[in-house]
Amino acid sequence: MSGKRVTLRQVISEVRELEREKWDVTVTWSGLEIRAGRKRLEGVVTDGPAKGCRFGFTRHGLAWVCDRLGMPVEYVSGLDPKMAARLIAYERKRKKVDEFDRAFVLRGWRDLVRGVVSPAYVPIDDLEALLALEEALAGKPVTVRDAFVGLTRTEVRLTLDRVSSDLGRSRRGKDRAHAGLYFVNSEVGAGSLTLSGFVFRMVCSNGMIGGGWQPFFRQRHINVKREEALARFRWAVGEAEQASRQAMEQLGEAVDRPVKGGARFALKQLAVRLRLSRQATEELLRCYEWDPHDSLFGVVNALSRLARSRPQEERFRLERFAAEVLSRPDEAFAA
């Protein structure tokens, strides 16, 4: 869905379609056989109400198995299914995991295990969280800038159409920023339900997560009551919106704020702090040259532009770091 213009309602519809074929099964190690299928590793439930259930594993699901057995998933996933099944059986026997026989929950979709979680896991699933977001935004026109709906993680970035600021003009054209929200959730233990403020620069499609390092709402899927968590999540929508408004105002003020030594020098300093490779540092400086502003604005813009080309986790980290630099530049450059 990323890259296509969609509405929040369309994102919810896609999530609802996936929901139709999701399933949960509680098993124990002794009631689970892992063996070689024709082209993949397969799990088979051998005991309990779900006896006979057969499935493959996503990488995240297999990673849980490998982690419990002390094996790197990168190695196991690269093996022939027969060899991988033999290795798993050997490690199960050697480490006597079946004797502990603790229950765990397989979270699946169609014939795949998406992930494995504890029975104490509280499922605040994508559909109910996105419906809560839609409810909290009722009456406010929004535009989805980017959406990823996956089996292990869902992310949505949206902007508030009526909350924007004119940043003047850049050499790329009229420059305008929109305040917005960044939603992230995992149903399979790959991350918490989070909501952050978000600023979107129209001229270059750069994004930046506002509010410094921490999101305005973060809820792990454990030790929580679902309804209470969703109520706090709805409340946090307004707080995250306010944070994105403030970050947008700071971005406008940053155009006239110089940085010691100039923007290029500052970016090299920050690249060291971020432990960027030489290649990534050179790319960061090219991002600056794309639309150079010798100011705090130029530094933040280069960081957020670099983030666009990075995988999801690194993109999240870089955009949040750009927000920290914007909100606390003296601390950022002194570190």
VMD Tcl script that draws the C-alpha trace (Angstrom):
set ca {
  {0.00 0.00 0.00}
  {3.01 2.25 0.51}
  {3.39 4.72 -2.34}
  {-0.32 4.73 -3.28}
  {-2.73 7.47 -2.31}
  {-5.25 5.90 0.05}
  {-7.65 7.01 2.77}
  {-7.66 5.93 6.39}
  {-10.92 4.10 5.71}
  {-9.21 2.12 2.91}
  {-6.36 1.19 5.24}
  {-8.91 -0.03 7.79}
  {-10.69 -2.03 5.06}
  {-7.44 -3.76 4.10}
  {-6.75 -4.61 7.73}
  {-10.31 -5.94 8.09}
  {-9.78 -8.23 5.08}
  {-6.62 -9.67 6.63}
  {-8.50 -10.13 9.89}
  {-10.86 -12.65 8.28}
  {-8.11 -15.27 7.94}
  {-6.19 -14.72 11.17}
  {-6.20 -17.35 13.89}
  {-4.74 -18.11 17.33}
  {-3.82 -21.56 18.66}
  {-2.47 -22.37 22.13}
  {0.10 -25.19 22.16}
  {3.03 -26.57 24.19}
  {6.44 -27.71 22.96}
  {5.48 -31.35 23.48}
  {2.36 -30.80 21.37}
  {4.21 -29.23 18.45}
  {6.17 -31.12 15.81}
  {8.43 -29.19 13.44}
  {9.34 -31.10 10.30}
  {10.38 -30.67 6.70}
  {7.67 -29.97 4.16}
  {8.20 -30.10 0.42}
  {9.64 -26.60 0.17}
  {9.57 -25.21 3.70}
  {9.69 -25.98 7.39}
  {6.27 -26.93 8.72}
  {4.74 -27.05 12.16}
  {2.07 -29.60 13.06}
  {-0.01 -29.51 16.26}
  {-0.03 -33.05 17.66}
  {-2.15 -32.57 20.77}
  {-5.12 -30.55 22.05}
  {-8.17 -28.98 20.35}
  {-6.12 -27.82 17.33}
  {-4.60 -31.28 16.72}
  {-3.73 -31.73 13.05}
  {-3.32 -28.00 12.34}
  {-0.42 -27.57 9.89}
  {1.40 -24.36 8.98}
  {4.58 -22.73 7.74}
  {6.50 -19.95 9.45}
  {7.10 -16.32 8.60}
  {10.64 -15.17 9.39}
  {9.39 -13.57 12.61}
  {7.63 -16.78 13.64}
  {10.72 -18.88 12.92}
  {12.87 -16.35 14.80}
  {10.89 -17.11 17.98}
  {11.60 -20.85 17.62}
  {15.29 -20.25 16.91}
  {15.64 -17.82 19.81}
  {14.24 -20.36 22.27}
  {16.72 -22.94 21.01}
  {19.69 -20.57 20.91}
  {20.14 -20.68 17.13}
  {20.51 -17.74 14.72}
  {17.46 -17.48 12.48}
  {19.66 -16.24 9.61}
  {21.47 -19.58 9.62}
  {18.44 -21.83 10.07}
  {16.33 -20.06 7.43}
  {19.12 -20.57 4.89}
  {19.21 -24.35 5.35}
  {17.43 -26.98 3.30}
  {14.12 -27.78 5.13}
  {15.26 -31.34 5.94}
  {18.53 -30.14 7.45}
  {16.75 -27.34 9.36}
  {14.20 -29.80 10.79}
  {16.96 -32.19 11.91}
  {18.87 -29.35 13.58}
  {15.76 -28.11 15.41}
  {14.92 -31.65 16.58}
  {18.48 -32.14 17.83}
  {18.49 -28.86 19.79}
  {15.05 -29.57 21.25}
  {16.29 -32.90 22.57}
  {19.65 -31.53 23.75}
  {18.10 -28.63 25.66}
  {15.12 -30.67 26.86}
  {12.66 -27.89 26.02}
  {9.74 -30.31 25.78}
  {10.11 -31.13 29.49}
  {9.22 -27.57 30.51}
  {6.02 -27.86 28.48}
  {4.93 -24.26 28.94}
  {2.03 -23.10 26.82}
  {2.40 -20.40 24.16}
  {0.13 -18.92 21.53}
  {0.67 -19.21 17.80}
  {-0.76 -16.18 15.96}
  {-1.37 -17.12 12.35}
  {-2.74 -16.02 9.01}
  {-3.91 -18.55 6.45}
  {-1.26 -21.31 6.60}
  {1.49 -19.23 8.22}
  {2.49 -18.55 11.81}
  {3.03 -14.80 11.97}
  {4.50 -14.89 15.46}
  {4.46 -16.59 18.83}
  {3.44 -14.89 22.08}
  {2.93 -15.66 25.75}
  {-0.54 -16.52 27.09}
  {-0.19 -13.28 29.12}
  {-0.04 -11.30 25.88}
  {-2.95 -8.86 25.52}
  {-3.95 -8.60 21.84}
  {-4.65 -4.96 20.98}
  {-4.97 -5.71 17.29}
  {-4.54 -3.42 14.31}
  {-8.23 -3.23 13.48}
  {-9.44 -2.07 16.89}
  {-6.53 0.35 17.28}
  {-7.11 1.92 13.86}
  {-10.86 2.18 14.54}
  {-10.00 3.99 17.80}
  {-7.74 6.35 15.82}
  {-10.50 7.00 13.29}
  {-12.96 7.70 16.12}
  {-10.57 10.16 17.79}
  {-10.08 11.98 14.45}
  {-13.81 12.19 13.65}
  {-14.62 15.42 11.81}
  {-10.97 16.19 11.01}
  {-10.03 15.74 7.33}
  {-6.77 13.77 7.02}
  {-4.52 12.51 4.25}
  {-2.63 9.21 4.52}
  {0.92 9.89 3.35}
  {2.26 6.39 3.77}
  {0.83 3.09 4.96}
  {2.27 -0.38 5.42}
  {-0.01 -3.24 6.43}
  {1.99 -6.40 7.13}
  {1.70 -9.72 8.92}
  {4.01 -8.64 11.75}
  {3.72 -4.83 11.77}
  {1.38 -2.06 10.60}
  {2.39 1.60 10.17}
  {0.35 4.60 9.08}
  {1.52 8.20 8.61}
  {-1.20 10.73 8.10}
  {-1.43 14.51 8.02}
  {-4.15 16.83 9.25}
  {-5.36 18.76 6.20}
  {-6.33 21.88 8.16}
  {-3.14 22.13 10.23}
  {-0.32 23.46 8.06}
  {2.32 26.19 7.97}
  {3.95 28.16 5.18}
  {7.74 27.79 5.37}
  {8.34 30.24 2.50}
  {10.08 29.09 -0.64}
  {12.98 26.75 -1.27}
  {14.79 26.29 -4.54}
  {12.45 23.33 -5.05}
  {9.33 25.51 -4.96}
  {6.72 26.65 -2.47}
  {7.46 25.10 0.90}
  {4.61 24.02 3.17}
  {4.49 21.67 6.15}
  {1.57 19.71 7.59}
  {1.13 18.43 11.14}
  {0.15 14.80 11.47}
  {0.30 11.49 13.34}
  {2.46 8.37 13.08}
  {0.78 5.08 14.12}
  {2.68 1.82 14.67}
  {1.46 -1.52 16.00}
  {2.47 -5.16 16.03}
  {0.06 -7.98 16.80}
  {2.81 -10.57 17.25}
  {5.24 -9.08 19.76}
  {7.42 -7.24 17.24}
  {6.66 -3.87 18.84}
  {4.32 -1.86 21.05}
  {1.24 0.10 20.04}
  {2.65 3.62 19.60}
  {1.45 7.01 18.45}
  {3.73 9.98 17.75}
  {3.41 13.49 16.39}
  {4.49 13.77 12.75}
  {5.51 16.68 10.49}
  {5.37 16.33 6.70}
  {7.18 18.76 4.39}
  {5.23 18.96 1.15}
  {7.98 20.14 -1.22}
  {10.12 17.05 -0.71}
  {7.81 14.54 1.06}
  {10.17 14.41 4.05}
  {8.71 13.29 7.34}
  {9.81 13.92 10.90}
  {8.49 12.40 14.11}
  {7.86 15.14 16.65}
  {8.07 15.07 20.40}
  {11.74 14.27 20.94}
  {12.76 10.67 21.56}
  {9.57 9.28 23.08}
  {6.19 8.76 21.39}
  {3.17 10.28 23.12}
  {1.62 6.86 23.52}
  {3.42 3.56 23.91}
  {1.67 0.47 25.22}
  {3.25 -2.95 25.44}
  {0.86 -5.84 24.91}
  {1.18 -7.14 28.46}
  {-0.02 -6.19 31.96}
  {-2.83 -4.03 30.58}
  {-6.59 -4.05 30.17}
  {-7.50 -3.64 26.52}
  {-10.32 -1.13 26.96}
  {-8.29 1.05 29.32}
  {-5.38 1.06 26.86}
  {-7.64 2.05 23.96}
  {-9.20 4.85 26.02}
  {-5.74 6.26 26.76}
  {-4.82 5.84 23.11}
  {-7.81 7.97 22.01}
  {-6.79 10.65 24.51}
  {-3.20 10.56 23.22}
  {-4.33 11.43 19.69}
  {-4.95 15.03 20.76}
  {-1.63 15.20 22.62}
  {0.32 13.87 19.64}
  {-1.50 16.34 17.37}
  {-0.42 19.21 19.62}
  {3.18 17.94 19.61}
  {3.23 17.90 15.81}
  {1.87 21.48 15.76}
  {4.72 22.58 18.01}
  {7.32 20.73 15.93}
  {5.93 22.37 12.79}
  {6.31 25.82 14.39}
  {9.87 24.96 15.44}
  {10.65 23.88 11.89}
  {9.56 27.28 10.57}
  {11.72 29.08 13.15}
  {14.72 26.86 12.31}
  {15.05 28.49 8.85}
  {16.61 31.57 10.50}
  {18.58 29.76 13.18}
  {22.31 29.36 12.35}
  {24.39 26.43 13.56}
  {27.97 26.71 14.74}
  {30.43 25.88 11.96}
  {27.69 25.70 9.33}
  {25.21 23.01 8.36}
  {27.72 20.68 6.64}
  {30.03 20.67 9.66}
  {27.07 20.02 11.98}
  {25.90 17.11 9.83}
  {29.34 15.51 9.98}
  {29.24 15.83 13.78}
  {25.82 14.21 13.95}
  {26.90 11.42 11.56}
  {29.59 10.47 14.09}
  {27.05 10.52 16.92}
  {24.71 8.31 14.86}
  {27.61 6.00 13.97}
  {26.82 6.27 10.29}
  {29.12 4.52 7.84}
  {31.27 6.57 5.49}
  {28.85 5.78 2.66}
  {25.82 6.83 4.72}
  {27.59 10.03 5.80}
  {28.25 10.92 2.15}
  {24.60 10.23 1.36}
  {23.56 12.50 4.25}
  {25.64 15.34 2.79}
  {24.08 14.75 -0.64}
  {20.65 15.00 1.00}
  {21.71 18.41 2.31}
  {22.85 19.57 -1.15}
  {19.47 18.58 -2.62}
  {17.93 21.63 -0.90}
  {20.69 23.44 1.02}
  {19.82 25.78 3.89}
  {22.83 26.79 5.97}
  {20.79 26.72 9.14}
  {19.22 24.37 11.68}
  {16.43 23.84 9.14}
  {18.96 22.50 6.60}
  {20.40 20.07 9.13}
  {17.00 18.69 10.15}
  {15.82 18.49 6.54}
  {18.91 16.50 5.48}
  {18.40 14.00 8.32}
  {14.73 13.47 7.53}
  {15.48 13.15 3.80}
  {18.11 10.48 4.51}
  {15.52 8.62 6.60}
  {13.26 8.20 3.56}
  {15.71 5.77 1.93}
  {16.17 3.60 5.02}
  {14.41 0.43 6.28}
  {11.48 1.00 8.63}
  {13.36 0.66 11.94}
  {16.24 2.91 10.91}
  {13.84 5.38 9.32}
  {11.96 5.62 12.61}
  {15.22 6.20 14.50}
  {16.49 8.91 12.12}
  {13.19 10.80 12.01}
  {12.99 10.78 15.80}
  {16.60 11.95 16.01}
  {15.82 14.80 13.59}
  {13.01 15.85 15.94}
  {15.39 15.82 18.90}
  {17.88 18.01 17.01}
  {15.08 20.43 16.14}
  {13.68 20.67 19.66}
  {17.01 20.63 21.56}
  {19.78 21.73 19.13}
  {22.20 22.91 21.81}
  {22.14 19.50 23.50}
  {22.32 17.66 20.17}
  {25.44 19.45 18.94}
  {27.11 19.39 22.36}
  {26.74 15.62 22.80}
}
mol new
graphics top color blue
foreach p $ca { graphics top sphere $p radius 0.5 }
foreach p [lrange $ca 0 end-1] q [lrange $ca 1 end] { graphics top cylinder $p $q radius 0.2 }
display resetview
